[in-house]
Amino acid sequence: MSQTIVCVDDEAGICGVLRAVLRETGATVETFTDPQAALAFLQSHDVALVVCDYRMPTMSGLDVLERLPKPVPFLMMSGDLEIELFSGVKGVTGVVAKPFSAGKLIERAKGYLGEG
């Protein structure tokens, strides 16, 4: 099973925080500020989890989800108050509200890595 987590957020600072936090799971963490680059990576790599921001200037998190080359656990992340609405969207495995708790995110990610 893959031990790679892909994080997609248009803000480089958020990507840096996600990388630092999710490395605590022991997984390899790949971050992308460009959703197209993330999708290109996903074409040729098996991953355990995708954590993706909803609001990005070039493509929404739902757009990324629709373009995934194969099904993968997908956590939608957003600062929107209506974040829970994404839980009912086909393909969205779970939601992460910004700001997020590092401990809770690590715990959830470990579940997708087969350790939680």
C-alpha positions in Angstrom: 0.0 0.0 0.0 1.2 3.5 -0.9 2.5 5.6 1.9 2.2 8.9 0.0 -0.1 11.8 0.8 -0.8 14.5 -1.8 -1.8 18.0 -0.6 -3.2 20.6 -2.9 -3.7 24.2 -1.8 -3.0 27.4 -3.7 -1.3 29.0 -0.7 2.3 27.9 -0.3 2.2 28.6 3.4 -0.7 26.1 3.9 1.2 23.5 1.9 4.2 24.0 4.1 2.1 23.5 7.2 0.4 20.4 5.8 3.8 18.9 4.8 5.2 19.5 8.3 2.1 18.1 10.1 1.4 15.1 7.8 5.1 14.0 7.9 4.3 13.1 11.5 2.4 10.1 10.0 5.6 8.7 8.6 4.3 9.1 5.1 5.9 10.8 2.1 4.0 14.1 1.6 3.9 15.8 -1.8 2.4 19.3 -1.9 1.2 21.3 -4.9 0.0 24.9 -5.2 -1.0 24.1 -8.8 -3.9 21.6 -9.1 -2.9 20.7 -12.7 0.6 19.7 -11.4 -1.1 17.6 -8.7 -3.2 15.8 -11.2 -0.2 15.1 -13.4 1.6 13.6 -10.4 -1.5 11.5 -9.6 -1.5 10.1 -13.1 1.8 8.3 -12.5 1.8 7.7 -8.7 -0.3 5.6 -6.3 -1.2 7.6 -3.2 -2.9 6.7 0.0 -4.7 10.1 0.5 -5.4 13.4 -1.2 -6.0 16.5 1.0 -7.3 19.3 -1.2 -8.5 22.9 -0.7 -11.9 23.7 -2.1 -11.4 27.3 -3.1 -8.4 27.8 -5.5 -8.2 30.4 -8.3 -7.6 28.0 -11.3 -9.6 24.9 -10.2 -11.9 24.0 -7.3 -11.4 21.0 -5.1 -14.5 19.5 -6.7 -12.8 20.0 -10.1 -9.7 18.2 -8.9 -11.9 15.4 -7.5 -13.7 14.9 -10.8 -10.4 14.7 -12.7 -8.7 12.1 -10.4 -7.2 9.4 -12.6 -8.4 6.7 -10.2 -10.4 6.6 -6.9 -8.4 7.6 -3.8 -9.5 8.7 -0.3 -10.1 12.4 -0.7 -10.3 15.0 2.2 -11.9 18.3 1.1 -10.5 21.2 3.1 -12.1 24.6 3.4 -12.5 27.6 5.6 -16.1 27.9 4.4 -18.7 27.6 7.1 -20.7 25.2 4.9 -17.8 22.7 4.7 -19.9 19.8 6.1 -22.0 20.0 2.9 -19.0 18.4 1.1 -19.5 15.2 3.1 -22.4 14.2 0.9 -20.5 14.7 -2.3 -19.7 11.4 -4.1 -15.9 10.8 -3.8 -15.4 13.0 -0.8 -14.2 10.7 2.0 -14.2 13.4 4.6 -13.9 17.1 5.3 -11.3 19.2 7.1 -12.2 22.7 8.3 -9.6 25.5 8.3 -8.1 26.2 10.6 -7.5 22.6 11.3 -6.2 20.7 14.4 -2.8 19.1 13.6 -3.5 16.2 15.9 -6.8 15.4 14.4 -5.5 15.6 10.9 -2.6 13.3 11.7 -5.0 10.8 13.3 -7.3 10.9 10.3 -4.4 10.5 7.8 -3.0 7.5 9.7 -6.4 5.8 9.2 -5.9 6.0 5.4 -2.3 4.7 5.8 -3.6 1.6 7.6 -2.3 2.8 11.0 -5.3 4.3 12.6 
